[in-house]
Every structure is written in C-alpha cells, then in structure tokens.
Amino acid sequence: AVWAAAFNERNAEKLAAMYDPLATLWGTNSPALASTPEGVRSYFDRTCSASPPIRVAVGKVVSRVHARYATVAGTYEFSREGTLYPSRYSFAMVDTANGWHIVQHHSSSLPARP
C-alpha cells in the first residue's frame, strides 16, 4: 500500500528510498535491469514524469515473512488515459536497522488466461 501510494503521488524520491542500495528492479516495460541506486531512481524518474500520468491499483497480495526477510507477490493494474494494463509483481524485502527495504522487484504484464 505504501509503494502504490508513492507511485500514485508520482514521487520518484520516495519510491527509490524504499529500495536497498543493492536492490535489483525489473520494471514492467523496462528493457534493462536496474541494479544500482541510480538505476532505480532513473527508472522511477522516467515513470513518475510520464505524461499523461500512470496510476496503479493493487489487486491480490500474498505476503510471507521469514525472520528478517519477506516476500510479497500479487497483481496490480496500471492505468493510463482509461486504458488498463493488468500486471503481476514480486518483491523480496529485508528488515534493516532503518526498516524494511526492497532488495528485488520484478514486474511484468499479466498474460491473458488461456
């Protein structure tokens, strides 16, 4: 919910701050893997400045906590000018001295059901 709120606020700085310095990010429509803090920030700078704006609504969420680590997976739907883009995601997170941070994020289009 916090990630989606920052996304819908178009706040690249807040989004990038949620990621660990060693995080990797496969953006939904990105041809490249972001694997540095600068790469993660650049991805969100581009996404958050898109015009017309892109919004996200979170759907199904499945979370698992394992000591200092957690996984979160589910669906979300991006929208832009009334067009919907169903997608899926997974996050791996670690509990640090500064709170939970994303260490891996993968997002891709949700395939149509057969």
RADA-V898523 format. One record per helix or strand of 3 or more residues. SS is the DSSP state (h for helix, s for strand). FROM is the first residue (numbers start at 1). TO is the last residue. If there is no record, write none. Layout:
BEGIN
SS&FROM&TO / SS&FROM&TO
END
This chain:
BEGIN
h&2&8 / h&12&17 / s&19&26 / h&37&48 / s&55&66 / s&69&80 / s&83&96 / s&99&109
END
